């Protein structure tokens, strides 16, 4: 009985304890699994990025180059990706809703992961068999963003675990709207376009906030497989319709809206690469490359440049209208234009060539020394400014005569029109762009001094080397960086203040923080009065009119100054034509020519001026026309510097034009002023023009050459420049008329006094005068005659009836010589 009881109790106890035993072990197993799961999650959690760094992370974003206002995108720089980050409020609500409908319709409800979706994906993978350790499907918008933004692209179980952990953590830290904003700025929309703003700008040329329903749904439809849907438009339309149906089912849009959007066929064409003001943008990119290296293309920078979009469009319109005419008139197939604000140095307009698609060579910024350009006469203002700085004046007299300046090949420059004008003032020589006076002015100013002036005005690269240029530098013999030359004209406009040319106003990072903002560095490099002198000369239409005419392309108004320039081959063929002109707030340079240096037509000296005139006329029409301040009058006390040649007053025989002598009849003597025919080196020391007169001017190495040239021209010109050096050789003793008295008598019967004369006159007889010197002292006869023999008879009664009669005869020849004789009868 006891034994039975034992077995009953024992066996019963075991049977009753069995379920609890397994339950306990199951609990233990679950606890171990749970600990293991925590360990796994802890392990992977330790290897994931910090979600707090999401907003601080460096997003690969393309750099945008804007005009000065930021309203016009000139170019979006992207090496292999284009992205522009925008806030959610700047994204169309249609696109937000379409993305949720297409990718994750429970987005605003789940905690970051879709448990059901993950389970379905796991079961699907199990039934498909092993798939290389990967797990697929079930990704929410949050997970997709995490996958693209923070994790590597492989599709493995460890990566999926990290993705889930991060998704939960991101959801905990950020709002749903912020996560959607992250996603829409991260996702690929095909090609190199990442983020909705880049896609919208490329496919539809509009901002993402302005997308229509059909456009928004189309973009949302392609994110699952962008390349496939870009290449299969029919399948893309089917998916678009499916997304629209999902939006209707979710009450995001009504059915009528959806049907209307379905009827719209949206084309997703990749827009061609656009670059506004390409030559300008090219220079901006060079500067960005120097500042940030090649990474600037992916830094998401916003570069606000100096470009004035409206003026750029005016310049481009002018080119479209006028370059075909310039080509026809002058055989110039290329042209370039740049405009600078002289008050800041900001480049407002840049056209580096007529067609960027044909040639990316920027005329204004040659990259190699060998490609520098000859400025021709457009360099002359810098030469004259240097001379004025040295003490010469705009009224200084320079002789425009054929001059041999020497050298190995006998440098003999010529003026454009081949004429010589004799003595001219420096202001006239500059305004009319005369070459010979410019070369002489360069010699007077000094080659080193001119080069230093040019460098101080900003021509730094141009004049790193200049020693071999010689005197031809005055007329373009030294090749320069054209942008530096155009910028240097700005120093005249600002009355002496230099602002180096610049392209960038400000650079911001993707968050709007300013990374770079150049500080102005104005430097006073020229005296105010010198600049006013140049401004006066280049803006005075009357000064330039003798060469260019009163209605030339250079005359915009008295408030605008301009200078032309031409470069030519050794045979005189013009290859380049320039016009650089300015107002107080705009400097514009224009070049025309050919890339292959083929010569222009012979009339092309002013070929660039029409482009300059038409652009500047339009560019300044709405601006106040502020005139230049006139320079002060200068009086140095030296005639040659004050605008007139020293004069010499001498007595001249009116007939011979030679020096009067004692034998020159007084009535034929006149005082006449002559300009001294001496070069300026006769009157000044070239290095101290306002100092003492040179004691030995012939010590200057150019003195003899310049004096010889002046003497030769003066001799050929004659007039006031040819001072007589020979005495009067007409009124001489030898040429005086000689008078011989013949047959003098008193006829008592006739009561008359008679006499005859014979005349010897080498210059011919013109007049005979007879006087009775006593007793009555009277004039008896005055005869205009050419006879050399003559007989006179006078009544005694008329003569006074005395015993003796005294006579004087004066004979005048054809040139005013006079001979006389006195005699008595009987």
C-alpha positions in Angstrom: 0.0 0.0 0.0 2.8 2.4 0.9 4.7 1.4 -2.2 1.7 2.0 -4.4 1.2 5.3 -2.7 4.8 6.2 -3.4 4.6 5.4 -7.0 1.3 7.1 -7.4 2.6 10.2 -5.8 6.0 10.1 -7.6 4.6 9.3 -11.0 1.8 11.7 -10.6 4.3 14.4 -9.6 6.5 13.9 -12.6 3.5 13.9 -14.9 2.3 17.2 -13.4 5.7 18.8 -13.5 6.6 18.1 -17.1 4.8 21.1 -18.8 6.4 23.5 -16.3 9.8 22.1 -17.0 9.7 22.8 -20.7 8.1 26.2 -20.1 11.0 27.1 -17.8 13.5 26.0 -20.4 11.7 27.9 -23.1 11.8 31.0 -20.9 15.5 30.5 -20.4 16.1 30.1 -24.1 14.0 33.2 -24.9 16.0 35.1 -22.3 19.2 34.0 -23.8 17.9 34.8 -27.3 16.8 38.2 -26.1 20.2 38.9 -24.5 21.8 37.7 -27.7 19.6 40.0 -29.7 20.5 42.9 -27.5 24.1 41.9 -27.8 23.8 41.8 -31.6 22.0 45.1 -31.7 24.5 46.6 -29.3 27.4 45.3 -31.4 26.0 46.8 -34.6 24.9 49.9 -32.9 28.5 50.5 -31.8 29.5 50.4 -35.5 26.9 52.8 -37.0 27.3 56.5 -37.6 25.9 59.0 -35.1 22.4 60.1 -36.3 23.0 63.4 -34.6 25.6 64.1 -37.3 23.0 63.9 -40.1 22.6 67.6 -40.5 26.3 68.3 -40.1 27.4 65.8 -42.6 29.1 66.9 -45.8 26.5 66.3 -48.5 27.9 66.0 -52.0 26.3 68.9 -53.7 27.1 70.7 -56.9 28.4 74.3 -56.9 26.3 77.0 -58.4 27.7 80.1 -60.1 25.3 83.1 -60.1 25.3 86.6 -61.4 25.7 89.5 -58.9 22.0 89.4 -57.8 21.8 85.7 -57.3 18.7 85.7 -59.5 20.4 84.2 -62.5 22.2 80.8 -62.4 25.1 81.1 -64.8 26.4 77.6 -64.4 26.0 74.5 -62.2 29.3 72.8 -61.7 29.2 69.1 -61.0 32.0 66.6 -61.6 29.8 63.5 -61.3 26.8 64.7 -59.3 24.5 67.7 -59.3 22.5 68.4 -56.2 21.0 71.5 -54.6 19.7 71.2 -51.1 16.4 72.8 -50.5 14.0 73.0 -47.5 10.8 71.0 -47.5 8.7 74.1 -47.8 10.5 74.8 -51.1 9.4 71.4 -52.5 6.0 71.0 -54.2 3.4 69.4 -51.8 2.5 67.3 -54.9 5.9 65.8 -54.9 5.9 65.2 -51.2 2.6 63.3 -51.4 3.5 61.4 -54.5 6.8 60.2 -52.9 4.9 58.9 -49.9 2.3 57.2 -52.0 5.0 55.6 -54.3 7.5 54.6 -51.7 6.0 54.4 -48.2 2.3 55.1 -47.8 2.5 54.4 -44.0 5.4 56.8 -43.6 3.7 59.1 -41.1 2.6 56.2 -38.9 5.4 53.7 -38.5 8.4 54.1 -36.2 10.9 54.0 -39.0 10.6 50.4 -40.0 7.8 48.4 -41.4 7.6 45.2 -39.4 5.1 43.6 -41.7 7.2 44.5 -44.7 10.3 43.1 -43.2 8.6 39.8 -42.3 7.2 39.6 -45.8 10.6 40.2 -47.3 12.2 37.5 -45.0 9.6 34.9 -46.0 10.0 35.8 -49.6 13.7 35.3 -49.4 13.2 32.0 -47.6 11.0 30.7 -50.3 13.3 31.9 -53.0 16.1 30.1 -51.3 19.4 31.4 -50.1 20.5 34.6 -51.8 24.1 35.1 -50.9 23.4 36.1 -47.3 21.3 39.1 -48.4 17.9 40.3 -47.3 15.7 42.3 -49.6 12.6 44.5 -49.6 10.6 46.0 -46.8 12.4 49.4 -46.8 10.7 52.6 -45.6 11.5 56.1 -46.7 13.6 56.4 -43.6 15.5 53.3 -44.3 16.1 54.3 -47.9 17.5 57.6 -46.8 19.7 55.9 -44.2 20.9 53.4 -46.7 22.0 56.1 -49.2 23.2 58.7 -46.7 25.0 56.8 -44.0 25.7 53.2 -45.0 27.7 51.4 -47.7 25.7 50.1 -50.7 26.1 46.3 -50.2 22.9 44.4 -49.4 23.9 42.1 -46.6 22.2 41.1 -43.3 24.7 43.0 -41.1 24.1 46.2 -43.2 20.3 45.6 -42.9 20.5 45.4 -39.1 22.5 48.6 -39.0 19.9 50.2 -41.3 17.0 49.2 -39.0 18.9 50.4 -35.9 19.6 53.8 -37.5 16.1 54.1 -38.9 14.7 53.7 -35.4 17.2 56.2 -33.9 16.6 58.7 -36.7 12.9 58.6 -36.2 13.5 59.2 -32.5 15.6 62.3 -33.2 13.9 64.0 -36.2 10.4 64.8 -37.3 8.8 63.0 -40.2 8.9 66.2 -42.3 12.6 66.6 -41.7 13.3 63.0 -42.6 11.2 63.4 -45.8 13.3 66.6 -46.5 16.5 64.5 -46.1 15.2 61.9 -48.4 14.1 64.2 -51.2 17.4 65.9 -51.2 19.4 62.6 -51.2 17.6 60.3 -53.7 18.7 59.9 -57.3 16.5 61.0 -60.1 18.7 59.7 -62.9 21.9 60.6 -64.6 24.0 62.8 -62.3 21.0 64.5 -60.7 20.5 63.9 -57.0 17.9 65.6 -55.0 14.6 67.0 -56.3 15.9 70.5 -57.0 18.6 69.5 -59.4 16.2 67.1 -61.1 13.5 69.8 -61.4 15.9 72.4 -62.8 17.3 69.9 -65.3 14.2 68.2 -66.6 11.7 71.1 -66.3 13.9 74.2 -66.0 12.0 75.3 -62.8 12.3 75.1 -59.1 11.0 72.1 -57.2 8.4 74.3 -55.4 6.8 75.1 -58.8 6.2 71.5 -60.1 2.8 70.6 -61.4 1.0 67.4 -60.2 2.0 65.5 -63.4 5.6 66.6 -63.2 5.8 65.8 -59.5 4.3 62.3 -59.9 6.7 61.6 -62.8 9.7 62.4 -60.7 8.4 60.3 -57.8 7.8 57.4 -60.2 11.4 57.0 -61.3 13.2 56.9 -57.9 12.9 53.1 -57.6 14.9 52.6 -60.8 15.9 55.9 -62.4 18.0 54.6 -65.3 15.3 52.0 -66.3 12.4 54.5 -66.2 14.4 57.2 -68.1 15.1 54.8 -70.9 11.5 53.2 -70.9 9.0 56.1 -71.2 6.0 53.7 -71.6 6.7 51.9 -68.4 7.4 55.3 -66.7 3.9 56.4 -67.7 2.4 53.2 -66.4 4.1 53.7 -63.0 3.0 57.4 -63.0 -0.6 56.3 -63.4 -0.2 53.8 -60.6 1.2 56.4 -58.3 -1.7 58.7 -59.1 -4.1 55.9 -58.3 -2.3 55.4 -55.0 -2.6 59.1 -54.2 -6.4 59.0 -54.9 -6.7 56.0 -52.7 -4.9 57.8 -49.9 -7.0 61.0 -50.4 -3.9 62.9 -51.4 -5.6 64.2 -54.6 -9.1 63.8 -56.0 -9.9 61.6 -58.9 -10.4 64.5 -61.4 -7.0 65.9 -60.6 -5.4 62.5 -61.1 -7.1 61.9 -64.4 -6.0 65.3 -65.7 -2.4 64.5 -64.7 -2.6 61.1 -66.4 -3.5 62.8 -69.6 -0.4 64.9 -69.5 2.6 63.2 -71.2 5.7 64.3 -69.4 9.1 64.1 -71.2 12.2 63.7 -69.1 14.9 65.0 -71.5 18.3 65.8 -70.0 18.8 69.4 -70.8 22.0 70.3 -72.7 24.8 71.7 -70.5 24.0 75.3 -70.1 26.6 78.0 -69.4 25.6 81.7 -69.4 28.5 84.1 -70.1 30.9 81.1 -70.6 34.1 83.0 -70.9 33.4 84.8 -67.7 32.3 81.5 -65.9 35.5 79.9 -67.2 37.6 82.5 -65.3 35.5 82.1 -62.2 36.1 78.4 -62.2 39.9 79.0 -62.5 39.7 81.1 -59.4 37.6 78.5 -57.5 40.1 75.8 -58.5 42.9 77.9 -57.1 41.0 78.5 -53.9 39.6 75.0 -53.2 41.2 72.6 -55.6 39.1 70.2 -57.7 36.8 69.6 -54.7 35.0 72.9 -55.3 32.8 71.1 -57.8 31.2 68.9 -55.1 31.1 71.4 -52.2 27.7 72.9 -52.8 29.1 76.4 -53.0 27.0 79.4 -54.0 29.2 81.7 -55.9 27.9 85.2 -56.3 29.9 86.8 -59.1 30.3 90.4 -60.3 28.6 89.8 -63.6 25.8 92.2 -64.4 23.3 90.0 -66.2 21.4 92.8 -67.9 24.6 94.4 -69.3 25.8 90.9 -70.4 22.6 90.5 -72.4 23.0 93.9 -73.9 26.6 93.0 -75.0 25.5 89.7 -76.5 22.7 91.4 -78.4 25.1 94.0 -79.7 27.4 91.2 -80.9 24.6 89.3 -82.6 23.6 92.4 -84.5 27.0 93.9 -85.3 29.7 91.2 -85.6 28.3 90.0 -89.0 28.7 93.6 -90.2 32.1 94.0 -88.8 33.1 90.8 -90.5 31.7 92.0 -93.8 33.3 95.5 -93.5 36.7 94.6 -92.1 37.2 90.8 -92.6 37.2 90.4 -88.8 35.7 87.1 -87.9 36.2 87.3 -84.1 35.5 89.9 -81.5 35.6 90.3 -77.7 34.3 92.7 -75.1 34.8 93.4 -71.4 33.2 95.9 -69.1 34.6 96.8 -65.7 33.3 99.0 -62.9 36.3 101.2 -62.3 35.1 102.2 -58.9 35.4 98.6 -57.6 37.3 96.6 -60.2 34.3 94.3 -60.6 34.0 92.7 -64.0 30.4 93.3 -65.2 30.5 91.9 -68.7 32.8 89.5 -70.4 32.7 88.1 -74.0 36.0 86.5 -74.7 35.3 85.6 -78.3 32.5 85.6 -80.8 31.6 81.9 -80.4 32.5 79.9 -77.3 31.5 76.6 -79.0 34.1 77.2 -81.7 36.9 78.5 -79.5 37.3 78.7 -75.7 40.3 81.0 -76.0 39.5 84.1 -73.9 41.1 87.1 -75.6 41.1 89.0 -72.3 43.0 86.4 -70.2 45.7 84.7 -72.2 47.2 81.8 -70.2 50.6 81.9 -71.8 53.0 84.7 -72.4 53.1 83.8 -76.1 49.4 84.5 -76.4 49.6 88.1 -75.0 48.1 90.7 -77.4 49.6 93.8 -78.9 47.5 96.8 -77.8 48.6 99.1 -80.6 48.0 102.7 -79.9 45.6 102.0 -77.0 48.7 101.9 -74.8 49.5 105.6 -75.6 47.5 107.1 -72.7 49.8 105.4 -70.2 52.9 106.8 -72.1 51.5 110.4 -72.0 50.4 110.0 -68.3 54.0 109.1 -67.4 55.3 112.1 -69.3 52.9 114.4 -67.5 54.0 112.9 -64.3 57.5 113.8 -65.2 56.7 117.5 -65.8 55.6 117.7 -69.4 52.2 119.2 -70.1 49.3 118.5 -72.5 50.4 121.7 -74.4 54.0 120.6 -74.8 55.2 120.9 -78.4 56.5 117.7 -80.1 57.6 117.7 -83.7 55.6 115.2 -85.9 58.2 114.8 -88.6 59.9 111.9 -90.2 62.5 110.8 -87.7 65.1 108.1 -87.7 65.5 106.9 -84.1 68.4 104.7 -85.0 68.9 101.1 -83.7 70.2 98.2 -85.7 67.4 98.4 -88.3 66.9 102.2 -88.2 63.6 102.5 -86.5 61.5 105.0 -88.5 57.9 104.9 -87.3 55.1 106.3 -89.5 51.7 107.7 -88.7 48.6 105.8 -89.7 47.7 108.3 -92.5 51.4 108.7 -93.7 51.3 112.4 -93.1 53.6 114.7 -91.1 52.2 117.7 -89.2 55.3 119.5 -87.9 55.0 120.9 -84.4 52.0 119.6 -82.5 50.9 119.7 -78.9 50.9 116.5 -76.9 47.2 116.7 -76.3 46.5 116.8 -80.1 49.0 114.0 -80.8 47.3 111.7 -78.2 43.8 112.6 -79.3 44.6 112.0 -83.0 46.8 109.0 -82.1 49.9 110.2 -83.9 52.7 107.6 -83.8 55.8 109.7 -84.1 55.0 112.1 -81.3 54.1 109.1 -79.1 57.5 107.4 -79.7 59.2 110.7 -78.8 57.0 111.1 -75.7 58.0 107.6 -74.6 61.7 108.6 -75.0 61.1 111.7 -72.9 59.1 109.9 -70.2 61.6 107.0 -70.1 60.9 103.3 -70.9 61.5 102.2 -67.3 59.2 104.9 -66.0 56.4 104.0 -68.4 56.7 100.4 -67.5 56.5 101.2 -63.8 53.5 103.4 -64.4 51.8 100.5 -66.2 52.6 98.1 -63.4 51.3 100.5 -60.8 48.0 100.8 -62.8 47.6 97.0 -62.6 49.5 95.7 -65.6 51.6 93.4 -63.5 51.7 90.3 -65.7 52.1 92.4 -68.8 55.3 94.1 -67.6 57.2 91.4 -65.8 59.5 91.6 -68.8 59.7 94.6 -71.0 63.4 95.4 -71.6 63.4 94.2 -75.2 60.4 96.3 -76.2 62.3 99.5 -76.9 60.7 102.7 -78.2 58.1 100.7 -80.2 56.4 100.1 -76.8 54.6 103.5 -77.4 52.6 102.1 -80.3 52.0 98.5 -79.2 55.4 97.0 -79.5 55.0 95.4 -76.1 52.4 92.7 -75.9 50.2 92.8 -72.9 47.3 91.0 -71.0 44.3 92.8 -72.5 42.2 92.6 -69.3 45.0 94.4 -67.4 45.1 97.2 -70.0 41.3 97.7 -69.9 41.4 97.7 -66.2 44.3 100.3 -66.2 42.0 102.7 -68.0 39.8 102.5 -64.9 42.6 104.4 -63.0 41.9 107.4 -65.3 38.1 107.1 -64.6 38.7 107.1 -60.8 41.2 110.0 -61.1 44.1 107.9 -59.9 42.7 105.0 -57.8 43.5 101.5 -58.8 41.1 98.6 -58.3 42.3 95.3 -59.7 39.8 93.4 -61.7 37.8 90.7 -59.8 35.1 88.2 -60.6 33.6 87.2 -57.2 31.4 89.2 -54.8 30.8 86.4 -52.3 31.0 82.6 -51.8 28.6 80.9 -49.4 28.5 77.2 -48.3 25.3 75.1 -48.7 24.0 76.5 -45.4 24.4 80.1 -46.4 27.5 80.8 -44.3 29.9 83.2 -46.0 33.2 81.5 -46.8 34.8 84.3 -48.9 34.1 87.9 -49.4 36.9 89.9 -50.9 37.9 93.1 -49.2 38.5 96.1 -51.5 42.1 97.3 -51.8 42.0 100.7 -53.5 45.4 102.2 -54.1 46.2 105.7 -55.2 48.7 105.3 -58.1 48.3 108.4 -60.2 48.0 112.1 -59.4 44.4 113.4 -59.8 45.5 116.2 -62.1 47.3 113.8 -64.4 44.2 111.7 -64.8 42.1 114.8 -65.4 44.5 115.8 -68.2 44.1 112.3 -69.9 40.3 112.4 -69.4 40.1 115.8 -71.0 42.2 114.8 -74.0 40.4 111.5 -74.6 36.9 113.0 -74.2 37.4 116.2 -76.3 35.8 115.5 -79.7 37.4 118.7 -81.2 40.9 117.4 -80.4 40.3 114.1 -82.2 38.2 115.4 -85.0 41.1 116.3 -87.4 41.9 112.6 -87.6 38.6 110.8 -86.8 36.0 113.4 -87.9 33.5 115.1 -85.7 30.9 112.3 -85.9 33.0 109.3 -85.4 32.1 106.0 -83.5 34.3 107.4 -80.6 32.0 110.2 -79.8 29.4 109.2 -77.3 29.2 112.5 -75.5 31.6 114.8 -73.5 31.1 112.5 -70.5 32.8 109.5 -72.3 36.5 109.1 -73.2 37.8 106.7 -75.8 41.1 105.5 -77.4 41.6 103.3 -80.4 44.5 101.0 -81.1 45.7 98.7 -84.0 48.3 96.0 -84.2 49.9 95.3 -87.5 52.5 93.1 -89.2 55.9 94.3 -90.2 54.4 94.8 -93.7 51.7 97.1 -92.3 48.8 94.7 -92.4 46.4 95.3 -89.6 45.7 92.2 -87.5 44.0 93.6 -84.4 41.8 96.6 -83.7 40.9 97.9 -80.3 38.7 100.5 -78.7 38.9 101.1 -75.0 36.6 103.8 -73.6 35.1 104.8 -70.3 32.8 106.9 -68.3 33.2 107.6 -64.6 31.6 104.3 -63.7 32.1 102.0 -66.8 35.2 100.9 -68.7 34.6 98.9 -71.8 37.2 97.4 -74.1 36.5 95.9 -77.5 38.8 93.8 -79.7 38.2 92.6 -83.2 40.4 90.4 -85.3 41.0 86.8 -86.4 42.2 83.8 -84.3 44.5 82.8 -87.1 46.0 86.4 -87.4 44.8 86.8 -90.9 44.9 90.5 -91.7 41.9 92.8 -91.7 41.1 95.2 -94.5 43.2 98.3 -94.6 40.3 100.4 -93.4 40.1 98.5 -90.1 41.8 101.0 -87.8 38.4 101.8 -86.2 36.9 98.3 -86.6 36.2 97.9 -82.9 34.6 101.3 -82.4 31.1 100.5 -83.7 30.7 97.6 -81.2 32.0 99.8 -78.4 29.7 102.7 -79.3 26.5 100.7 -79.7 27.1 98.8 -76.4 28.0 101.8 -74.4 25.1 103.8 -75.8 22.7 101.2 -74.6 24.5 100.4 -71.4 24.6 104.1 -70.3 21.2 105.3 -71.5 19.6 105.1 -68.1 22.6 106.3 -66.1 23.3 109.9 -65.2 25.9 111.3 -67.5 28.5 112.7 -65.2 31.2 114.6 -67.0 34.9 114.6 -66.2 36.4 117.3 -64.1 38.6 119.6 -66.2 42.3 119.9 -65.4 43.9 123.1 -64.1 45.6 125.4 -66.6 49.4 124.9 -66.5 51.9 127.7 -67.0 55.5 126.6 -66.6 57.2 129.7 -68.1 58.9 127.6 -70.7 57.3 128.3 -74.2 57.9 124.8 -75.4 56.0 123.3 -72.4 53.3 126.0 -72.5 52.2 125.3 -76.1 54.2 127.6 -78.4 57.6 127.6 -80.0 60.0 130.3 -78.9 59.9 133.1 -81.5 62.7 135.3 -83.1 61.8 138.7 -84.5 64.0 140.0 -87.4 64.0 142.6 -90.2 63.3 141.1 -93.6 63.4 142.4 -97.1 59.9 142.1 -98.4 61.0 141.2 -101.9 63.9 138.8 -101.4 62.6 137.4 -98.0 66.1 137.6 -96.8 67.7 139.6 -94.0 67.5 143.4 -94.6 70.7 145.3 -95.0 71.7 148.9 -95.0 71.0 148.9 -98.7 67.5 147.5 -98.4 65.0 150.3 -99.0 63.3 151.3 -95.7 59.8 150.9 -97.3 60.7 147.3 -98.2 61.8 146.4 -94.7 59.4 144.6 -92.3 59.7 142.9 -89.0 58.6 139.3 -89.0 58.4 136.6 -86.2 59.7 133.2 -86.8 59.3 130.0 -84.7 62.6 128.6 -83.8 62.9 125.2 -85.6 64.4 123.2 -82.8 63.3 119.9 -81.3 62.2 119.9 -77.7 65.6 118.5 -76.7 67.1 121.9 -77.6 65.0 123.6 -74.9 64.7 121.0 -72.1 66.6 118.3 -70.3 64.4 115.3 -70.9 64.7 114.1 -67.3 64.1 117.6 -65.8 61.8 119.4 -68.3 60.9 122.2 -66.0 64.5 122.7 -64.8 67.2 124.9 -66.4 67.7 125.1 -70.1 70.3 122.5 -71.2 73.8 124.0 -71.7 74.9 121.4 -74.1 71.7 119.8 -75.6 73.8 117.9 -78.1 74.9 115.6 -75.3 71.5 113.9 -75.5 71.9 110.8 -77.8 68.7 111.7 -79.7 69.4 115.4 -80.1 71.2 115.3 -83.4 68.6 112.9 -84.9 65.7 115.0 -83.8 67.3 118.3 -84.8 68.1 116.9 -88.3 64.5 115.8 -88.7 63.2 119.2 -87.6 65.5 121.1 -89.9 64.6 119.0 -92.9 60.9 119.4 -92.4 61.2 123.2 -91.7 63.2 123.6 -94.9 60.6 121.9 -97.0 57.7 123.6 -95.2 59.1 127.1 -95.3 56.9 129.8 -93.9 57.3 130.7 -90.2 59.6 127.8 -89.5 62.3 128.8 -92.0 64.4 131.7 -90.4 66.4 133.6 -93.1 70.1 133.4 -92.6 71.3 135.1 -95.8 71.4 138.9 -96.3 69.4 140.7 -98.9 71.2 140.1 -102.2 68.8 142.1 -104.4 69.3 145.5 -102.9 73.1 145.8 -103.4 75.5 148.4 -104.6 76.0 146.5 -107.8 72.3 146.5 -108.6 71.8 150.2 -108.0 70.9 152.2 -111.2 73.8 154.3 -112.6 72.9 157.7 -114.3 75.1 159.5 -116.8 74.1 163.1 -117.8 74.6 164.0 -121.5 74.3 167.2 -123.5 73.4 169.6 -120.8 72.9 173.2 -122.0 71.0 176.5 -121.9 69.2 177.4 -125.1 69.0 181.3 -125.1 66.9 181.4 -128.2 64.3 179.0 -127.0 64.7 180.2 -123.4 65.0 176.6 -122.2 67.4 174.4 -120.2 68.1 171.0 -121.8 69.8 167.8 -120.8 69.8 164.1 -121.6 70.6 161.1 -119.4 71.6 157.5 -119.9 70.8 154.9 -117.3 72.4 151.6 -116.5 70.1 149.4 -114.4 70.7 145.6 -113.9 67.2 145.1 -112.6 65.5 147.4 -115.1 64.2 150.9 -115.0 60.8 151.5 -113.4 60.7 155.2 -112.5 62.6 158.5 -113.2 62.2 161.5 -111.0 63.7 165.0 -111.7 64.1 167.7 -109.1 65.4 171.3 -109.2 67.4 171.7 -106.0 68.0 175.5 -106.5 66.9 178.1 -106.8 63.3 176.9 -106.4 63.8 173.4 -105.0 60.9 171.9 -106.9 60.0 168.6 -108.4 60.0 168.8 -112.1 59.1 165.4 -113.5 58.1 161.9 -112.4 58.0 159.3 -115.1 57.0 155.7 -114.9 59.1 154.3 -117.7 61.4 151.5 -118.7 63.5 153.6 -121.0 67.2 153.8 -120.3 67.8 157.0 -122.3 65.7 160.1 -121.8 65.9 163.9 -122.8 64.5 166.7 -120.6 63.7 170.3 -121.5 62.4 172.9 -119.1 61.5 176.6 -119.7 63.9 179.1 -118.0 60.9 181.0 -116.7 59.7 178.0 -114.8 63.2 177.5 -113.4 63.5 181.0 -112.1 65.8 182.7 -114.7 69.1 182.6 -112.8 72.5 182.1 -114.2 73.0 178.6 -112.8 70.5 175.7 -112.4 71.0 172.8 -110.0 69.3 169.4 -110.7 68.9 166.0 -109.0 67.8 162.9 -110.8 66.6 159.7 -109.0 66.0 156.4 -110.9 64.2 153.5 -109.2 64.5 150.1 -110.7 61.9 147.2 -110.6 63.0 145.9 -107.2 63.2 149.2 -105.4 66.9 150.0 -105.8 67.5 153.7 -106.3 70.3 155.6 -108.0 70.7 159.3 -108.1 72.9 162.0 -109.6 73.2 165.8 -109.0 74.6 168.3 -111.6 74.5 172.0 -112.5 73.9 173.9 -115.7 76.1 175.6 -116.9 
